[in-house]
């Protein structure tokens, strides 16, 4: 049966917990046609900025547009690679250094599809989703981030 | 009354919202994105040197694009998710 895919919410308030990630892996144990998973985790880095170290990033998004875009990317990646599963989670609000702000998870029968699609997803998410991170520095200063 | 109203909403995000000191504007009678930019630069000169792109009804547009009645326009500084 062809699975109908609908736009899903990708946003999580605050950091993505390691428990959520573990649970997400565990949820796939019943899908026995999967032979490989690929996971990318984005973690907030304590960059040195003028006036101090980054202590957290505050994320905001144009949520409706981001969800539409994420759905579009999702459909394109599913069409391009033979994937069994794909999950995307992105934080909103404040995420402290060392915490996880992005979780991308792909699964396929054989490893290559999972690995390559995961990388492509991460690149497209960073480039195409209307999401903004504001780096909060020690001394209460805030700097708008820009992706490289 | 009498004339056809052309109203739309402008959403601002990130650094642009900070500089406009608001995240939402209600505007009318501006036919296209280039005219909108001209209006914004005049009203808010502080955004002149800030990089941003524009979306109309949640689709990013390139160059001058018409703004339909009741549109949802957004001012999008460079993305920095992930």
Backbone of each chain as ProteinMPNN parsed JSONL, in Angstrom:
{"seq_chain_A": "XXXXXXXXXXXXXXXXXXXXXXXXXXXXXXXXXXXXXXXXXXXXXXXXXXXXXXXXXXXXXXXXXXXXXXXXXXXXXXXXXXXXXXXXXXXXXXXXXXXXXXXXXXXXXXXXXXXXXXXXXXXXXXXXXXXXXXXXXXXXXXXXXXXX", "coords_chain_A": {"N_chain_A": [[0.845, -1.205, 0.0], [0.575, 2.203, -0.865], [2.028, 4.746, 1.004], [0.494, 7.561, 2.436], [1.765, 10.755, 2.72], [1.843, 13.448, 4.947], [2.237, 16.999, 5.772], [4.352, 17.371, 8.553], [4.829, 18.351, 11.958], [7.919, 19.751, 12.681], [9.071, 21.055, 14.682], [10.401, 21.525, 17.968], [9.977, 22.544, 21.257], [12.544, 24.146, 22.884], [15.601, 22.297, 23.852], [16.51, 19.193, 22.117], [16.045, 16.169, 23.592], [18.41, 13.648, 24.676], [17.082, 11.349, 25.394], [14.78, 11.39, 23.852], [15.879, 10.978, 21.366], [17.001, 8.44, 21.685], [14.648, 7.0, 22.117], [13.432, 7.35, 19.677], [15.133, 5.879, 18.017], [14.721, 3.351, 19.083], [12.057, 2.985, 18.395], [12.158, 2.02, 15.841], [12.682, -0.653, 15.797], [10.816, -2.525, 15.131], [10.577, -2.331, 12.455], [11.595, -4.29, 10.264], [12.685, -4.381, 7.752], [14.586, -2.516, 7.513], [18.042, -1.798, 7.135], [19.994, -0.058, 7.74], [20.723, 2.926, 9.549], [21.02, 6.48, 9.524], [22.224, 9.206, 11.318], [22.093, 12.628, 12.109], [23.202, 15.005, 14.42], [22.797, 18.19, 15.557], [24.645, 20.376, 17.558], [24.796, 22.9, 20.034], [27.342, 25.241, 19.978], [30.019, 26.597, 21.948], [30.983, 29.239, 20.9], [33.57, 31.763, 20.65], [32.854, 35.101, 21.076], [32.788, 38.623, 20.374], [33.072, 40.147, 23.408], [32.475, 37.924, 24.922], [31.643, 34.43, 25.598], [29.514, 32.262, 23.707], [26.524, 31.318, 25.23], [24.103, 30.197, 24.771], [21.723, 29.432, 22.135], [19.051, 31.193, 20.757], [16.319, 30.159, 19.06], [14.202, 31.122, 16.366], [11.404, 31.004, 14.097], [9.797, 31.184, 10.872], [7.19, 29.695, 11.062], [4.992, 28.475, 9.588], [5.79, 28.674, 6.911], [8.234, 27.342, 7.057], [7.437, 24.747, 7.702], [6.003, 24.043, 5.437], [8.056, 24.159, 3.562], [9.815, 22.235, 4.596], [8.306, 19.979, 4.219], [8.196, 19.886, 1.448], [10.939, 19.473, 0.857], [11.287, 17.026, 2.1], [9.58, 15.362, 0.548], [10.928, 15.499, -1.888], [13.383, 14.311, -1.248], [12.565, 11.783, -0.505], [11.709, 10.927, -2.996], [14.065, 10.805, -4.34], [15.818, 9.009, -3.05], [15.931, 5.54, -2.013], [14.289, 5.273, 0.645], [13.263, 4.105, 3.862], [12.408, 5.382, 6.145], [12.155, 8.717, 7.486], [13.07, 11.327, 9.602], [12.758, 14.543, 11.005], [13.779, 16.917, 13.325], [13.708, 20.077, 14.814], [14.889, 22.558, 17.025], [13.084, 25.159, 18.773], [13.14, 28.357, 20.392], [15.107, 28.681, 23.412], [18.284, 27.087, 23.42], [20.817, 25.609, 25.183], [24.484, 25.757, 25.267], [26.101, 22.783, 24.244], [23.799, 21.344, 24.181], [21.336, 19.596, 22.148], [20.142, 20.746, 19.026], [19.246, 20.105, 16.529], [17.973, 17.297, 14.876], [18.327, 14.823, 12.666], [17.228, 12.031, 10.921], [17.577, 9.218, 9.076], [16.546, 6.215, 7.418], [17.194, 3.143, 5.762], [17.127, 0.291, 3.522], [19.658, -0.466, 2.668], [22.914, 0.866, 3.486], [23.93, 3.18, 2.023], [21.904, 4.876, 0.908], [20.697, 5.881, 3.206], [22.846, 7.26, 4.439], [23.679, 9.165, 2.478], [21.297, 10.594, 1.953], [20.78, 11.686, 4.423], [22.849, 13.501, 4.796], [22.333, 15.262, 2.668], [19.822, 16.207, 3.424], [20.417, 17.618, 5.817], [22.039, 19.696, 4.828], [20.18, 20.997, 3.144], [18.208, 21.749, 4.973], [19.55, 23.62, 6.567], [20.062, 25.562, 4.69], [17.623, 26.221, 3.444], [15.385, 26.412, 5.163], [13.27, 28.764, 6.766], [14.52, 29.71, 9.418], [15.904, 31.141, 12.338], [18.798, 31.757, 14.236], [19.775, 33.165, 17.262], [22.628, 34.093, 18.793], [23.313, 33.937, 22.153], [25.257, 35.723, 24.29], [27.596, 35.54, 27.015], [27.628, 38.112, 28.459], [25.026, 39.055, 28.244], [24.686, 40.092, 25.741], [23.465, 39.854, 22.322], [23.806, 38.078, 19.301], [22.995, 37.863, 15.914], [23.007, 34.89, 14.189], [24.685, 33.583, 11.27], [24.403, 31.309, 8.648], [27.105, 29.336, 7.316]], "CA_chain_A": [[0.0, 0.0, 0.0], [1.321, 3.465, -0.931], [1.795, 5.532, 2.221], [0.185, 8.977, 2.226], [2.548, 11.581, 3.644], [1.292, 14.795, 5.18], [3.191, 17.845, 6.492], [4.464, 17.053, 9.979], [5.518, 19.388, 12.72], [9.314, 19.378, 12.936], [9.613, 21.911, 15.746], [10.384, 21.077, 19.348], [10.277, 23.69, 22.112], [13.748, 23.896, 23.689], [16.539, 21.31, 23.313], [16.038, 17.834, 21.827], [16.691, 15.386, 24.654], [18.993, 12.362, 24.271], [16.06, 10.309, 25.605], [13.899, 11.416, 22.678], [16.649, 10.384, 20.27], [17.063, 7.003, 21.977], [13.303, 6.448, 21.917], [13.191, 7.358, 18.239], [15.873, 4.726, 17.474], [14.023, 2.147, 19.557], [10.784, 2.845, 17.679], [12.352, 1.4, 14.527], [13.07, -2.068, 15.916], [9.785, -3.372, 14.514], [10.664, -2.2, 10.988], [12.7, -5.229, 10.055], [13.287, -4.266, 6.411], [15.667, -1.516, 7.61], [19.366, -2.378, 7.372], [20.938, 0.983, 8.153], [20.229, 4.249, 9.948], [22.005, 7.548, 9.587], [21.723, 10.245, 12.24], [22.891, 13.833, 12.324], [22.779, 15.792, 15.571], [23.413, 19.513, 15.657], [24.84, 20.737, 18.973], [25.134, 24.32, 20.179], [28.778, 25.374, 20.255], [30.37, 27.784, 22.743], [31.903, 30.095, 20.135], [34.053, 33.019, 21.258], [32.352, 36.285, 20.379], [33.172, 39.888, 21.004], [32.365, 40.352, 24.673], [32.266, 36.715, 25.707], [31.37, 33.134, 24.977], [28.101, 31.94, 23.49], [26.002, 30.428, 26.286], [22.907, 29.522, 24.235], [21.156, 30.026, 20.92], [17.593, 31.306, 20.782], [15.823, 29.934, 17.697], [12.85, 31.507, 15.98], [11.129, 30.519, 12.74], [8.541, 31.481, 10.175], [6.819, 28.286, 11.2], [4.13, 27.937, 8.528], [6.59, 28.524, 5.699], [9.254, 26.326, 7.317], [6.818, 23.418, 7.635], [5.713, 23.784, 4.016], [9.339, 23.909, 2.904], [10.334, 20.958, 5.094], [7.509, 18.942, 3.556], [8.654, 19.862, 0.055], [12.263, 18.847, 0.867], [11.031, 15.645, 2.473], [9.044, 14.656, -0.614], [11.98, 15.404, -2.903], [14.389, 13.344, -0.793], [11.939, 10.452, -0.612], [11.649, 10.565, -4.412], [15.423, 10.631, -4.847], [16.515, 7.884, -2.408], [15.027, 4.482, -1.527], [14.29, 5.349, 2.108], [12.153, 3.515, 4.607], [11.967, 6.348, 7.148], [12.868, 10.002, 7.589], [12.56, 12.17, 10.687], [13.467, 15.821, 11.183], [13.348, 17.727, 14.478], [14.504, 21.3, 15.003], [14.472, 23.284, 18.228], [12.69, 26.571, 18.807], [13.41, 28.865, 21.739], [16.502, 28.67, 23.863], [19.025, 25.828, 23.55], [22.107, 25.952, 25.797], [25.654, 25.109, 24.674], [26.195, 21.362, 24.58], [22.513, 20.668, 23.973], [21.032, 19.267, 20.752], [19.151, 21.652, 18.434], [18.771, 19.541, 15.257], [18.03, 15.832, 14.833], [17.899, 14.323, 11.356], [17.304, 10.582, 11.064], [17.1, 8.519, 7.873], [16.707, 4.763, 7.483], [16.973, 2.475, 4.486], [17.479, -1.125, 3.471], [21.126, -0.497, 2.589], [23.453, 2.052, 4.152], [24.251, 4.379, 1.238], [20.748, 5.778, 0.785], [20.508, 6.554, 4.504], [23.951, 8.189, 4.682], [23.669, 10.292, 1.525], [20.092, 11.416, 2.099], [20.891, 12.402, 5.693], [23.718, 14.655, 4.551], [21.626, 16.212, 1.807], [18.763, 16.812, 4.24], [20.994, 18.604, 6.74], [22.439, 20.858, 4.029], [18.987, 21.718, 2.671], [17.537, 22.336, 6.144], [20.288, 24.824, 6.979], [20.029, 26.562, 3.623], [16.308, 26.579, 2.896], [14.291, 26.643, 6.121], [13.288, 30.086, 7.404], [14.769, 29.579, 10.855], [16.98, 32.051, 12.721], [19.396, 31.541, 15.545], [20.422, 34.332, 17.847], [23.584, 33.629, 19.79], [23.27, 34.71, 23.397], [26.623, 35.753, 24.807], [27.742, 35.721, 28.47], [27.308, 39.41, 29.047], [23.669, 39.471, 27.867], [24.623, 40.574, 24.35], [22.921, 38.842, 21.425], [24.32, 38.224, 17.943], [22.27, 37.025, 14.957], [23.858, 33.915, 13.526], [24.499, 33.44, 9.819], [24.963, 30.011, 8.246], [28.217, 29.394, 6.365]], "C_chain_A": [[0.88, 1.255, 0.0], [0.986, 4.291, 0.312], [1.527, 6.982, 1.863], [0.987, 9.809, 3.219], [1.975, 12.987, 3.732], [2.328, 15.642, 5.893], [3.161, 17.536, 7.988], [5.106, 18.225, 10.684], [6.942, 18.919, 12.993], [9.848, 20.095, 14.174], [9.367, 21.354, 17.149], [10.725, 22.3, 20.184], [11.484, 23.354, 22.994], [14.628, 22.808, 23.07], [15.864, 19.97, 22.998], [16.782, 16.907, 22.786], [17.285, 14.098, 24.094], [17.98, 11.223, 24.429], [15.124, 10.226, 24.405], [14.582, 10.726, 21.499], [16.712, 8.867, 20.449], [15.721, 6.338, 21.697], [12.996, 6.326, 20.429], [13.911, 6.183, 17.559], [15.117, 3.439, 17.827], [12.735, 1.888, 18.777], [10.929, 2.127, 16.337], [12.634, -0.103, 14.6], [12.052, -3.0, 15.266], [9.827, -3.311, 12.986], [11.853, -3.023, 10.493], [13.246, -5.241, 8.622], [14.414, -3.234, 6.404], [16.985, -2.231, 7.888], [20.38, -1.351, 7.826], [20.231, 2.283, 8.509], [21.365, 5.239, 9.81], [21.407, 8.671, 10.413], [22.665, 11.428, 12.234], [22.309, 14.572, 13.523], [23.53, 17.116, 15.557], [23.485, 19.892, 17.125], [25.278, 22.19, 19.053], [26.56, 24.454, 20.721], [29.06, 26.671, 21.016], [31.409, 28.629, 22.001], [32.342, 31.305, 20.945], [33.529, 34.182, 20.425], [32.927, 37.507, 21.063], [32.392, 40.009, 22.312], [32.021, 39.078, 25.413], [31.996, 35.479, 24.89], [29.878, 32.97, 24.781], [27.651, 30.997, 24.606], [24.757, 29.662, 25.823], [22.564, 30.125, 22.878], [19.644, 30.049, 21.084], [17.099, 31.198, 19.338], [14.411, 30.474, 17.521], [12.651, 31.083, 14.529], [9.865, 31.146, 12.189], [7.909, 30.094, 10.02], [6.014, 27.721, 10.033], [4.947, 27.684, 7.267], [7.632, 27.417, 5.877], [8.663, 24.923, 7.207], [6.462, 23.05, 6.195], [6.99, 23.409, 3.276], [9.909, 22.558, 3.327], [9.598, 19.795, 4.422], [7.961, 18.747, 2.105], [10.017, 19.133, -0.045], [12.114, 17.346, 1.126], [10.547, 14.816, 1.275], [10.113, 14.463, -1.676], [13.034, 14.368, -2.523], [13.828, 11.917, -0.854], [11.898, 9.978, -2.07], [13.035, 10.2, -4.948], [16.123, 9.387, -4.299], [15.514, 6.819, -1.96], [15.044, 4.392, 0.006], [13.076, 4.649, 2.693], [11.546, 4.58, 5.521], [12.792, 7.626, 7.089], [12.235, 10.81, 8.709], [13.414, 13.412, 10.817], [12.884, 16.508, 12.419], [14.29, 18.909, 14.629], [13.976, 22.037, 16.226], [13.962, 24.681, 17.912], [12.945, 27.046, 20.235], [14.856, 28.625, 22.107], [17.087, 27.256, 24.002], [20.43, 26.178, 24.043], [23.266, 25.243, 25.098], [25.724, 23.662, 25.166], [24.892, 20.609, 24.382], [22.247, 20.505, 22.47], [19.901, 20.157, 20.23], [18.598, 21.13, 17.102], [19.0, 18.034, 15.267], [17.46, 15.387, 13.499], [18.205, 12.833, 11.328], [16.733, 9.923, 9.809], [17.396, 7.022, 8.002], [16.404, 4.161, 6.12], [17.394, 1.015, 4.581], [18.999, -1.269, 3.493], [21.696, 0.861, 2.969], [23.549, 3.321, 3.304], [23.109, 5.374, 1.144], [20.558, 6.564, 2.082], [21.582, 7.619, 4.72], [23.858, 9.419, 3.779], [22.455, 11.19, 1.71], [20.165, 12.236, 3.385], [21.737, 13.66, 5.491], [23.001, 15.72, 3.72], [20.513, 16.941, 2.568], [19.311, 17.912, 5.142], [21.378, 19.872, 5.977], [21.223, 21.678, 3.606], [18.244, 22.387, 3.819], [18.221, 23.653, 6.519], [20.159, 25.947, 5.955], [18.617, 27.082, 3.334], [15.206, 26.835, 3.91], [14.401, 28.021, 6.766], [13.318, 29.976, 8.928], [15.958, 30.48, 11.179], [17.475, 31.733, 14.121], [20.059, 32.818, 16.02], [21.33, 33.841, 18.962], [23.552, 34.539, 21.007], [24.637, 34.585, 24.069], [26.581, 36.039, 26.309], [27.139, 37.002, 29.037], [25.962, 39.965, 28.583], [23.588, 40.121, 26.488], [24.029, 39.472, 23.489], [23.392, 39.124, 19.999], [23.524, 37.315, 17.017], [23.264, 36.174, 14.192], [23.657, 33.992, 12.016], [25.145, 32.136, 9.389], [26.043, 30.182, 7.197], [27.85, 28.645, 5.096]], "O_chain_A": [[1.825, 1.35, 0.783], [-0.183, 4.507, 0.632], [2.26, 7.569, 1.067], [0.896, 9.592, 4.427], [1.667, 13.621, 2.723], [3.214, 15.1, 6.553], [2.098, 17.451, 8.603], [5.843, 19.001, 10.075], [7.147, 17.809, 13.483], [10.936, 19.786, 14.659], [8.31, 20.808, 17.464], [11.666, 23.025, 19.86], [11.448, 22.39, 23.76], [14.436, 22.433, 21.913], [14.801, 19.652, 23.531], [18.013, 16.87, 22.788], [16.742, 13.518, 23.154], [18.021, 10.246, 23.682], [14.724, 9.138, 23.991], [13.952, 9.992, 20.737], [16.507, 8.107, 19.502], [15.661, 5.255, 21.115], [12.393, 5.354, 19.976], [13.37, 5.566, 16.641], [14.909, 2.567, 16.983], [12.363, 0.741, 18.528], [9.938, 1.677, 15.762], [12.806, -0.75, 13.567], [12.381, -4.127, 14.894], [9.201, -4.124, 12.305], [12.96, -2.513, 10.328], [14.153, -6.011, 8.307], [15.119, -3.092, 5.405], [17.066, -3.125, 8.73], [21.484, -1.697, 8.245], [19.268, 2.684, 7.855], [22.534, 4.882, 9.96], [20.247, 9.044, 10.24], [23.881, 11.268, 12.339], [21.096, 14.745, 13.635], [24.76, 17.141, 15.546], [22.506, 19.75, 17.857], [26.055, 22.652, 18.217], [26.927, 23.881, 21.746], [28.434, 27.701, 20.769], [32.563, 28.723, 22.42], [31.611, 31.808, 21.799], [33.738, 34.234, 19.213], [33.472, 37.44, 22.165], [31.161, 39.973, 22.3], [31.34, 39.131, 26.437], [32.103, 35.477, 23.663], [29.075, 33.464, 25.571], [28.315, 30.0, 24.891], [24.398, 28.63, 26.389], [23.056, 31.194, 22.519], [19.033, 29.061, 21.492], [17.421, 32.039, 18.498], [13.548, 30.317, 18.385], [13.621, 30.832, 13.814], [8.984, 31.579, 12.932], [8.07, 29.423, 9.001], [6.304, 26.629, 9.543], [4.828, 26.637, 6.632], [7.882, 26.643, 4.952], [9.306, 24.014, 6.681], [6.6, 21.898, 5.785], [7.012, 22.475, 2.474], [10.432, 21.819, 2.493], [10.194, 18.767, 4.102], [8.089, 17.627, 1.61], [10.214, 18.289, -0.919], [12.733, 16.517, 0.459], [11.042, 13.717, 1.024], [10.202, 13.402, -2.293], [13.521, 13.631, -3.38], [14.534, 10.974, -1.21], [12.033, 8.786, -2.348], [13.169, 9.402, -5.875], [16.931, 8.774, -4.998], [14.39, 7.14, -1.575], [15.725, 3.544, 0.582], [12.005, 4.611, 2.087], [10.326, 4.671, 5.656], [13.96, 7.619, 6.699], [11.015, 10.964, 8.763], [14.642, 13.347, 10.748], [11.669, 16.662, 12.548], [15.511, 18.761, 14.578], [12.766, 22.128, 16.436], [14.354, 25.299, 16.923], [12.964, 26.246, 21.171], [15.712, 28.399, 21.252], [16.487, 26.366, 24.604], [21.146, 26.948, 23.402], [23.058, 24.24, 24.414], [25.449, 23.362, 26.328], [24.873, 19.379, 24.41], [22.852, 21.182, 21.639], [18.861, 20.314, 20.87], [17.601, 21.648, 16.599], [20.079, 17.558, 15.621], [16.27, 15.549, 13.23], [19.312, 12.417, 11.671], [15.544, 10.057, 9.517], [18.382, 6.625, 8.623], [15.493, 4.597, 5.416], [17.944, 0.571, 5.589], [19.552, -2.081, 4.235], [21.04, 1.887, 2.793], [23.282, 4.417, 3.798], [23.318, 6.579, 1.284], [20.291, 7.765, 2.056], [21.28, 8.74, 5.131], [23.945, 10.557, 4.242], [22.569, 12.414, 1.634], [19.665, 13.36, 3.431], [21.382, 14.743, 5.957], [23.055, 16.912, 4.026], [20.295, 18.138, 2.376], [18.744, 19.001, 5.224], [21.084, 20.983, 6.418], [21.232, 22.906, 3.699], [17.706, 23.482, 3.651], [17.561, 24.665, 6.757], [20.149, 27.127, 6.306], [18.444, 28.259, 3.015], [14.181, 27.421, 3.56], [15.464, 28.41, 7.249], [12.307, 30.125, 9.614], [16.904, 30.576, 10.397], [16.703, 31.479, 15.045], [20.804, 33.466, 15.285], [20.874, 33.253, 19.943], [23.739, 35.751, 20.902], [25.103, 33.486, 24.371], [25.663, 36.689, 26.808], [26.293, 36.993, 29.931], [25.767, 41.179, 28.53], [22.539, 40.642, 26.108], [24.072, 38.298, 23.858], [23.379, 40.27, 19.548], [23.386, 36.124, 17.293], [24.233, 36.676, 13.624], [22.601, 34.409, 11.54], [26.302, 31.876, 9.72], [25.946, 31.031, 6.312], [28.654, 28.576, 4.166]]}, "seq_chain_B": "XXXXXXXXXXXXXXXXXXXXXXXXXXXXXXXXXXXXXXXXXXXXXXXXXXXXXXXXXXXXXXXXXXXXXXXXXXXXXXXXXX", "coords_chain_B": {"N_chain_B": [[-14.327, 54.519, 1.199], [-15.664, 53.059, -1.815], [-13.287, 53.045, -3.55], [-11.224, 50.285, -4.593], [-9.967, 48.292, -2.095], [-6.652, 47.452, -1.179], [-5.077, 45.468, 0.717], [-2.526, 44.189, 2.839], [-0.454, 41.918, 4.772], [2.585, 42.266, 6.516], [5.162, 40.305, 7.612], [7.853, 40.268, 9.881], [11.122, 39.046, 10.577], [13.766, 37.828, 12.765], [16.726, 39.731, 12.64], [15.611, 41.797, 11.165], [13.057, 42.194, 12.243], [13.829, 43.066, 14.725], [15.027, 45.506, 14.083], [12.885, 46.897, 12.922], [11.353, 47.094, 15.092], [9.026, 45.742, 15.413], [7.036, 42.832, 14.687], [5.11, 42.594, 12.875], [3.333, 44.2, 10.291], [0.647, 46.159, 8.949], [-0.233, 46.897, 5.761], [-1.227, 48.933, 2.926], [-2.217, 49.385, -0.516], [0.205, 49.023, -1.891], [1.736, 47.89, -4.679], [3.764, 46.047, -5.436], [6.741, 44.046, -4.691], [9.128, 45.47, -5.01], [8.31, 48.119, -4.804], [7.394, 48.007, -2.238], [9.824, 47.587, -0.858], [11.073, 50.067, -1.333], [9.328, 51.727, 0.09], [9.686, 50.713, 2.69], [12.43, 51.237, 3.124], [12.408, 53.954, 3.179], [10.744, 54.506, 5.358], [11.965, 53.081, 7.378], [14.969, 53.584, 7.626], [17.052, 52.289, 8.869], [17.098, 49.619, 8.095], [18.258, 49.498, 5.67], [20.907, 48.631, 5.189], [20.777, 45.977, 5.819], [20.746, 42.576, 5.053], [18.172, 40.911, 3.342], [15.599, 38.624, 2.187], [12.5, 38.28, 0.348], [9.275, 36.905, 0.914], [6.226, 35.961, -0.649], [3.081, 35.071, 0.224], [4.216, 32.806, 1.465], [6.111, 31.87, -0.333], [9.352, 32.221, -1.521], [10.427, 35.063, -3.341], [11.975, 36.275, -6.341], [13.514, 39.204, -7.559], [11.285, 41.777, -8.828], [8.011, 41.434, -7.663], [4.508, 40.903, -7.92], [2.184, 41.975, -5.354], [-0.446, 40.34, -4.137], [-3.892, 41.096, -3.213], [-4.681, 40.906, 0.245], [-2.428, 39.445, 0.8], [0.22, 37.524, 2.392], [3.082, 38.763, 3.26], [6.574, 38.371, 3.786], [9.56, 39.383, 5.477], [12.704, 38.238, 5.231], [15.583, 37.653, 6.859], [19.002, 36.387, 6.285], [19.013, 32.839, 6.524], [19.54, 30.899, 9.482], [19.326, 28.394, 10.711], [19.609, 25.178, 12.388]], "CA_chain_B": [[-15.284, 53.66, 0.474], [-15.695, 53.298, -3.26], [-12.118, 52.49, -4.217], [-10.925, 48.904, -4.227], [-8.895, 48.257, -1.105], [-5.601, 46.466, -1.4], [-4.417, 45.388, 2.019], [-1.745, 42.977, 3.061], [0.256, 41.812, 6.033], [4.03, 42.046, 6.38], [5.774, 39.698, 8.804], [9.303, 40.494, 9.938], [11.796, 38.042, 11.411], [15.17, 37.987, 13.125], [17.307, 41.063, 12.766], [14.712, 42.789, 10.568], [12.018, 42.483, 13.242], [14.486, 43.848, 15.773], [15.223, 46.875, 13.606], [11.581, 47.534, 12.713], [10.74, 47.112, 16.423], [7.74, 45.055, 15.366], [7.138, 41.651, 13.832], [4.0, 42.572, 11.938], [2.805, 45.484, 9.802], [-0.49, 46.082, 8.032], [-0.033, 47.94, 4.761], [-2.187, 48.9, 1.822], [-1.954, 50.147, -1.724], [1.554, 48.841, -2.426], [1.453, 46.844, -5.662], [4.79, 45.04, -5.702], [7.787, 43.92, -3.67], [10.113, 46.551, -5.16], [7.685, 49.326, -4.234], [7.395, 47.769, -0.788], [11.181, 47.848, -0.363], [11.263, 51.516, -1.354], [8.547, 52.26, 1.198], [10.32, 50.315, 3.955], [13.715, 51.931, 3.274], [12.091, 55.339, 3.518], [10.172, 54.542, 6.708], [12.904, 52.462, 8.335], [16.285, 53.606, 6.96], [17.999, 51.395, 9.564], [17.188, 48.277, 7.497], [18.859, 49.616, 4.335], [22.127, 47.832, 5.027], [20.55, 44.62, 6.321], [20.401, 41.657, 3.967], [16.965, 40.09, 3.541], [14.825, 38.269, 1.012], [11.066, 38.498, 0.566], [8.359, 35.86, 0.456], [4.83, 36.354, -0.83], [2.289, 33.87, 0.501], [5.125, 31.724, 1.891], [7.053, 31.449, -1.368], [10.369, 33.253, -1.738], [10.356, 35.641, -4.689], [13.202, 36.911, -6.819], [13.194, 40.378, -8.365], [10.041, 42.455, -8.49], [6.911, 40.482, -7.696], [3.262, 41.557, -7.492], [1.643, 41.614, -4.042], [-1.902, 40.234, -4.264], [-4.716, 41.555, -2.106], [-4.725, 39.987, 1.396], [-1.241, 38.585, 0.799], [1.087, 37.459, 3.566], [4.447, 39.034, 2.796], [7.503, 38.272, 4.917], [10.924, 39.878, 5.293], [13.474, 37.109, 5.759], [17.047, 37.792, 6.876], [19.636, 35.116, 5.943], [18.609, 31.762, 7.443], [20.624, 30.39, 10.323], [18.858, 27.269, 11.505], [20.489, 24.024, 12.524]], "C_chain_B": [[-15.238, 53.998, -1.015], [-14.511, 52.661, -3.954], [-11.866, 51.062, -3.73], [-9.766, 48.899, -3.245], [-7.905, 47.157, -1.436], [-4.774, 46.437, -0.128], [-3.585, 44.126, 2.083], [-0.969, 43.082, 4.357], [1.738, 41.61, 5.73], [4.55, 41.477, 7.69], [7.276, 39.939, 8.751], [9.922, 39.496, 10.91], [13.218, 38.46, 11.731], [15.586, 39.443, 13.255], [16.397, 42.158, 12.198], [13.617, 43.183, 11.572], [12.59, 43.37, 14.353], [14.618, 45.31, 15.34], [13.906, 47.617, 13.357], [10.874, 47.769, 14.041], [9.31, 46.588, 16.413], [7.897, 43.829, 14.487], [5.979, 41.578, 12.845], [3.534, 43.976, 11.581], [1.573, 45.21, 8.943], [-0.309, 47.217, 7.047], [-1.117, 47.856, 3.698], [-1.701, 49.72, 0.653], [-0.535, 50.065, -2.255], [1.503, 47.65, -3.383], [2.505, 45.74, -5.786], [5.899, 45.072, -4.659], [8.849, 45.017, -3.792], [9.574, 47.857, -4.568], [7.668, 49.212, -2.7], [8.771, 48.065, -0.18], [11.444, 49.348, -0.278], [10.561, 52.172, -0.173], [9.24, 51.972, 2.536], [11.627, 51.071, 4.196], [13.504, 53.396, 3.658], [11.605, 55.45, 4.97], [11.152, 54.058, 7.778], [14.3, 52.421, 7.723], [17.294, 52.65, 7.609], [18.059, 49.993, 8.959], [17.868, 48.292, 6.124], [20.083, 48.736, 4.144], [22.002, 46.442, 5.652], [20.112, 43.737, 5.157], [19.092, 40.946, 4.302], [16.34, 39.723, 2.194], [13.346, 38.407, 1.372], [10.29, 37.262, 0.126], [6.97, 36.454, 0.332], [4.014, 35.066, -0.721], [3.185, 32.641, 0.674], [6.018, 31.159, 0.802], [8.055, 32.58, -1.562], [10.301, 33.749, -3.171], [11.7, 36.269, -5.036], [12.793, 38.087, -7.686], [11.864, 40.97, -7.944], [8.866, 41.507, -8.677], [5.634, 41.168, -7.244], [2.823, 41.082, -6.105], [0.123, 41.548, -4.171], [-2.614, 40.793, -3.037], [-4.723, 40.486, -1.018], [-3.494, 39.079, 1.478], [-0.565, 38.57, 2.169], [2.527, 37.577, 3.043], [5.362, 38.879, 4.006], [8.893, 38.751, 4.524], [11.845, 38.901, 6.011], [14.972, 37.383, 5.716], [17.687, 36.427, 6.569], [19.337, 34.045, 7.001], [19.804, 31.277, 8.252], [20.125, 29.313, 11.279], [19.924, 26.196, 11.616], [21.584, 24.244, 13.541]], "O_chain_B": [[-14.824, 55.088, -1.409], [-14.686, 51.83, -4.845], [-12.24, 50.687, -2.619], [-8.701, 49.443, -3.535], [-8.272, 46.081, -1.908], [-3.89, 47.268, 0.078], [-3.908, 43.12, 1.452], [-0.839, 44.15, 4.956], [2.101, 40.879, 4.808], [4.399, 42.089, 8.748], [7.892, 39.825, 7.692], [9.326, 39.149, 11.93], [13.798, 39.321, 11.07], [14.91, 40.262, 13.878], [16.403, 43.293, 12.676], [13.297, 44.362, 11.724], [11.932, 44.287, 14.846], [14.358, 46.227, 16.118], [13.827, 48.828, 13.562], [9.918, 48.54, 14.117], [8.495, 46.931, 17.269], [8.786, 43.782, 13.637], [5.871, 40.626, 12.072], [3.361, 44.829, 12.451], [1.47, 44.168, 8.296], [-0.237, 48.379, 7.446], [-1.826, 46.856, 3.581], [-0.883, 50.628, 0.802], [-0.106, 50.947, -2.998], [1.255, 46.523, -2.953], [2.184, 44.624, -6.194], [5.988, 45.998, -3.852], [9.411, 45.446, -2.784], [10.305, 48.601, -3.914], [7.895, 50.185, -1.981], [8.876, 48.703, 0.867], [11.971, 49.84, 0.72], [11.114, 53.055, 0.483], [9.367, 52.848, 3.391], [11.909, 51.496, 5.317], [14.315, 53.991, 4.368], [11.997, 56.355, 5.706], [11.17, 54.546, 8.907], [14.775, 51.352, 7.341], [18.271, 52.249, 6.976], [18.979, 49.238, 9.272], [18.036, 47.249, 5.492], [20.282, 48.161, 3.073], [23.007, 45.809, 5.973], [19.228, 44.099, 4.381], [18.921, 40.44, 5.412], [16.529, 40.418, 1.196], [12.988, 38.62, 2.531], [10.6, 36.649, -0.895], [6.583, 37.334, 1.101], [4.225, 34.108, -1.465], [2.933, 31.582, 0.098], [6.617, 30.098, 0.976], [7.679, 33.738, -1.743], [10.138, 32.962, -4.104], [12.447, 36.725, -4.171], [11.841, 37.991, -8.46], [11.371, 40.705, -6.847], [8.737, 40.858, -9.715], [5.658, 41.938, -6.284], [3.061, 39.935, -5.728], [-0.531, 42.582, -4.301], [-2.022, 40.944, -1.968], [-4.767, 39.293, -1.32], [-3.526, 38.054, 2.158], [-0.751, 39.472, 2.987], [3.092, 36.642, 2.476], [4.974, 39.214, 5.125], [9.343, 38.553, 3.395], [11.782, 38.749, 7.231], [15.572, 37.349, 4.641], [16.992, 35.411, 6.59], [19.398, 34.304, 8.203], [20.934, 31.25, 7.763], [20.442, 29.306, 12.468], [20.996, 26.293, 11.018], [22.406, 23.355, 13.765]]}, "name": "protein", "num_of_chains": 2, "seq": "XXXXXXXXXXXXXXXXXXXXXXXXXXXXXXXXXXXXXXXXXXXXXXXXXXXXXXXXXXXXXXXXXXXXXXXXXXXXXXXXXXXXXXXXXXXXXXXXXXXXXXXXXXXXXXXXXXXXXXXXXXXXXXXXXXXXXXXXXXXXXXXXXXXXXXXXXXXXXXXXXXXXXXXXXXXXXXXXXXXXXXXXXXXXXXXXXXXXXXXXXXXXXXXXXXXXXXXXXXXXXXXXXXXXXX"}
